Amino acid sequence: MTLLGAVKTRFYDEWEELGEAERRRAVSARLDDYVAFARGTVPFYRERLKKYSGKAEHPLAGVPVLTSEDLRERLPPKNAGLLSAPGSSYSVFQSGGTTGSPKTSLFTHEELDLLTLPNARGFYALGLRESDRVANLFAVGGLYMTFVHINRFLQESGCMNFPFSNHTEPEFFRSVVKLFGINCVAGITSVALSALRDMDRAEPGAVKIEKIFFGGERLYESDREELRRKFGAKVIAAPGYGTVDTWYIGYQCLACPDRVFHAHDDQCYIEIVDEESGRHCAPGEDGMLYATPFPRRLTPIIRYRVGDRAKWLPGKCSCGRTTPLFALLERGDEVLRIGYDFVDYAHVQACAALVKGLSGTVQMEKKRESGLDRLVLRVETEAATAGYPALASALAEKLLKERPTLSQAVKKGSVLPLSVELLAPGSIPRNPRTGKLPRVIDLP
């Protein structure tokens, strides 16, 4: 029996419809067990977890936040300070930049197997079934993780699996999609968009893709509309949200709007915290997301600052699942200081989405010229080059109207005028290892 064929409930598993009281008891017990394990096996946590209070409303409130720098300093190759069993066998993955001291994540083979559950829950909630034929375009190689466990899940799901990866040549991808009647694409957002756009440019309207499962980057409404129009896509959603440093944190169902997720609260203890006050946020309040992933036993991860802002949403999802809902907001670190203004990526991307003819593929860069800051925006578009000046002007006007502080700085000459560069689809250089779009480039 395959993973998808084994489903016995209306959802993937019983956890998705537990009552709130039973869920709270189970989560509390898992957190107590995980903290006890970390204390008993990793000296780093013995002092750090002294203020853990299992009976409190927010048991981890007094525990210091774990940061990406903590991981860099306490994991191989630098040292083994976060390993519960240093002699274990494990797979090594890497996140972040490709230069300087790497930030690694270590998973035992058993932990990699455990990723199948959240994968199955998310894909099933979005309508993946055994009859589907799935092109896997997630990133492979260079110690990148996602392709490895997505491929494993697809092999066990009962679907027909096509492990292309992010390195597949467009012509080969197009020919296989047509030969086998592939109806689903799964991949990093930038990679999936590029592959589909290349296919449509070569043979407009020749291929229909029913389901598009993306991850790693946001997909804007202008891109969704393009996918519906060109490929007849009926499902465009994210089966999983998480990080290689932590675990799967959330997943979408067919009723979830953009950026709204069900919490994998049996997999990960999630906190949303106002970092200025240290107070846990009530539903509807914005804060920074912290994650404590229960399955990570080789390297216990407690109260990790993910880097995304989020908010809990009140009420339950119309799909009937009782798993809590949260909305992702902008990245906490995707902000450029231009003069005296702080410009965040999500706001720039939202402005671009409002200019008809521009895609949601946007990059922003801070440049320093003659002692002054300049904000440079690069946006991909399918428009004819003759229309570039008007589109660039429309985006600059929209952004400056929305950012009066930046507009005033430009008028006073304390900041150089905004620069908008329009490019054909796929022209903004991607990360050669992952295929992801570098969204924010700051001064070195």
N, C-alpha and C positions, 0 to 999 in steps of 0.2 A: 504494500500500500504506500502511495506517495504522500508527501506532506499535505498537498492540497486535497488529495483524494481521501485523506483521513479525517477531514473536518466533520465533526458530529453536531456542532451547535450552529446557530444562525450566524455567529461570529467565528473567528478562527479558534478561540479557546474560551474557557469559562471565566478567566480573569476579567475579560472585557465586559461582563455583566454582573459582577459582584456588587452587593450593596455597600454603601459608604462605610458603615461600622465594621463590617468584615474586612474591607479593604484596609482601613486604618490599622486594625489589629495586625494584619499580615505584614504591612509595610513597617510598622513599629518593630515587630519581631525580627524582620530581616535586617533592619538598621542596627538593632542591638547586637545581633550576631556578627554583623560585618565589623562593627567597631571593636568588639571583643577580639575578633580574629586579628585585626590590624595591631591592636595593643600587644597581643601575645606573640606576634611574629616579626614585627618591624620596630626596632628601637626608636626610630624617628618619631613614631606616633605615641610612645608611652607618655611623654610629658605633654605633647601637643593635644591629646584627647582627654586630659584631666577634667576639663570643664564640660565634657559631654554629659548631658542630663536626659536619659532615656524617657523619663516621665513628663518632661516639659512639652509644651505645645510645639516648640521649635528646638529639638534636642541638640542640634549642632550650633546653636546661636553663639556660644562662647568659644567655639573652635576656630583657630586661625584659618584664613583662606589659603588654599593651595594654588600656586600660580605656575605658568608655563616655565618660568625661570627655576622654580623648585624642581620641576621634572628634569630640566636640562642639567641641573647640578647634582641630582641624586639618582640618575639612571645611567646605565652604560651608554657610551663608552667612558664617561667621566668617573662614575663610581656606582656602587650597587646598594646605596643607602635606602632605596624604597623596595628592594626585593625581599619577599617573605621566604623564598627558598632559592638562594643564589646558585645552587648547583643544578637547577631544573633546566630542561630543554625548553626552548621557546622560539617563536618567530619574531623577528625584529622588523618594525615598521618605522617610518620617519615622517614627521610633519614639519611644516614651516619651511624656511628657506633652504637653499642648497649650498650655502656658503657659511663659514664660521662653524661654531660648535653646534652639531645637530641635536635636535630634540627627538628622542626615540620613544617608541611605545612597544612594550614587550607583551606578547600574548602566548600562553601555552596553547598547545594544539587542542586541548579540551575547551579552553575559553573560546577559541575560534569556532568550535562546534556549537557552542551555546549561542552564537550570533544568529543561528538559523531561526530560532524562535521569533525574535523581533522582526527579522526579515519577512518571515512567513506571515506574521500578523499584519504588517504594513501592506505587503503586496496583495494579500487576500482581501483586505478592507477596500482596496481600490479596484477589485474585480479581476485580478489575475487568476486564470483557471488552467487546468491541465491541457486544454485544447489550444492554448496560446503558443505562438512562436516568437521568441524573445531575442532581440539583438542586444547583447551586452557590450556597451560602449564605455564602461567605467575604466578608469586609469589603471594600467598595469606596469610593473617594473619600477625601478628606482626606489624600492622599498615602500611603494604606495600600497595601501591596504585594501581599498574597497572592492576592486575587481576580484580579489581572492575569495572573499566570503560571499559576494553576490553570485559568483560562478558556482560555488559550492551549494548555495541555496537553490539555484536554478536547476542544478543537476538532480537534486532530491525532490523538486517540486512536482515533477510529472510533465512539465512543459517541454517543448522543443527548444533547446538552448544553443545559441550561436555566440561563442566567446570571441567577438571581434577585438575588443579593447579599444583604447583611444588612439592607437597607432595605425588603424586600418586605412588603406588608400581609398579615396572616394569611389573610384570606378569599380573596385572589387566589392565594396560595401553595396553599391547600387545593384550590381549583377546578382549577388547572393539574395538580397532582399526580394528581387523580382522572381528568381528561380524557385525560392522556397515559400513565397507568399508570406513573408514575415509581417506580422500585424502589430508587434509591440517593440518599442525601443526603450532601453533603460541606460542611463549614463549621466555623467557630469553635464550640467546644463549647457555650458559653452560647447562641449564636444558634440552632444546630441544635436544642438541647433546647427552647428557647422555642417555635420554630416547630412542632415535633412535638407539644408539649404543647397548644398552642393548637388544633392540628388535631384532636387526640383529644378535647379538651373540647367542641368543636363537634359532632363526630360520632364518638363512642366506637366503636372497633373497625372503622371504615369503611375504613381504609387500611392496607395492609401495606407495610413498607419492609424490603427484604431486607438491604441493606448500608448501614452508617452510618460514614462516614469523618470523623473529627474532628481538630482541631488547635488549637494556641494555648493550651489549658488542659487540665487533667487531667479525666478522666471517672471518677467513682467507681462502685464496684460496685452501689450502690443505684440509680444512674441507669441502669446497664447492664441490671439486672434489669427495671426499669420499661420500657425500650425493647424488651426481648425479649417481655415480657408484653403490651404494648399494640400493638406493631407486628410481632411475629414476626421481629425482626431476627436474622439468622444471623451476620453479620459486624459487629463494632463495634470499630474499631481506628484507629490513627493512621498514615496512609501516609507521613508525613514529620515529622521533628523538626528544627528549625533556628531561625535568627533572621534578621531583615532586616539586622542588622549583620554577619552572617557569610555563611551559606549553609545548605543542607541538611546536617545532620550524621548523622542516622540515619533508619531506616524500620522499620516492623514487618512481619512476615509472619504467616500464619495460626497459626503455632505460638508466637508471642511472647506471654508473659503481659503483664499491665498494666505499663506503664513500662519494658519491656525492648525494646531496639532493636538492629537490625543497624547497624553503622557504615558510612557512605558513605566508606570510607577512601581511595578513589580521588579523591574530591571534596574531602576535608577532612582535614588532619592533626590528630588528636585527642590531647590529653594530659589525664590526670586526675592532679591534683597535690595533695599535702598542703601547704597553704599555710603552716602553722606551721613545717615543717622544710624546705620546698622540694623534698621528695623525691617522685619519681613513684610513684604507687600501684601496688601489685601487685594482681592479680585478687582481688576481694572486699573491697578496702580503699576507704573513702569518701574522696573528694577533690573539688576544684573543677575544673570542665571548662574547658579552654582550646581554642580552635579556630583553625586556620590554613587558610582556604579557597582552594584552588589556582585556581579560575576567576576570582577577584576580581583583575583586572589593572589596571583604572582606579584603584582605591583598594586597594592591597595591604593585607591584614589579617593580621598575624602575631602569634600568641600572644594572641588576644583572650580576655579573661575573660568568659565567656558569662553567668555568674551562677547557673548550675545546679550542684548537686552531683551526682556520679555515681560509679559504680564499674564496672570491667571485670568481666565474668563469665567464669569458666573454661569450657573446652570449646566445642563447636560446637552449633549449633541443630539440633533434630531434623528441620527442614525440608530439611537437606542443604546449605544455603548455608554457605560458608566465611568470609563476612564476619564480623569480630569482633562480639561481643555486649557491650552495656553496659546498665546499669540507671540510670534517672534517679531521683534522690532529691529532697529538698525544695529549693526555691529558696534560694540562699545569702543572699538579702536579704529573704525573706518572714518576718521575725521581728519581734515587738514586745517591747520591754522593759516589763514591767508590774511596778512596784516593783523588786525585785531578781531577778525571774524573767524568763527569755527564753522567750516562747511562740511556737512556729513554726506557720505556717499548716497545713502537712501534718498535724501532730499534731491540731490542732483539727478538721480535716476528717475525719480517721480516727475521732475520737470521735463526730462527728455521724453517720457512716456506720454506727456500731454501735447507734444508737438507731432502732429500727424506727418508720417513719413519717416520718423526716426524709430530705431529699434530700442530695446532695453539693454543692448550691449554697450555699456558705457565704461570709460576709464577716466579717472581724474588724477592730475599730477600737479604738484607744487614745484614751481621753478623759481630760482633766485637770479634776477638779472639787474645789474647796476645797483645792487644793494636793496632792491625791492622785490616783493613777492608777486608772482603771476599764477593764476589758476588756469590750467590747461585742461580742456575737456575733449576727449576723443569719443566719437559716437559712430557706430556702424549704421549704414542705411542702404536700402535697395534703390533709392531715388537716383535719377539721372544726375550726372555731375553738374549739368546746367542749373539744377535746383539747389545745389549746395549752399550758395551764399544766402539765399532766403531762409533756408532751414537753420543755418548756423546763427543768423541774426535773430530768428524767432526763439531759439533756445537761450541765447545770451540775454535777450530782453526778458524772457520768462524768469530766468534764474535771478537776474539783478532786481527784478520787481519783487521777487519772493525774499530776497536778501538785502534789505535796505542798508544794513551796516556795510556790506561789501560794496554796494552801489555808491554810497557816500565816500568810501575810501578810494574808489576808482576816480570819482569826480575831483577829490582833493589832491590826487596824485600820490597818495601814500601807498597805493597798490597799483600795479600795472593793469591795463585793461585785460579783461577776460579773453582767452583764446579758445575758439571752438574749431576742432578739426574733424571733418566728416570723412569717413572711409567706407569702402565697399565691405560687404559681409566677409568676415574671416580675416580682415586686414590688421586688426590690432593683435600684436604678438601675444601668443598664449604661453603659459609655463610649459617648457618642452617635456617636463617629466609627467605632468598630470593632465595637461590640456586646459587647465583652468585659466580664466582671464584674470590677470593682475588688476584688481579694481582700483586700488589706491597706491600711488607712487609718491613717496615723500622724499625730501632732501636726504642725501646720504649722511 
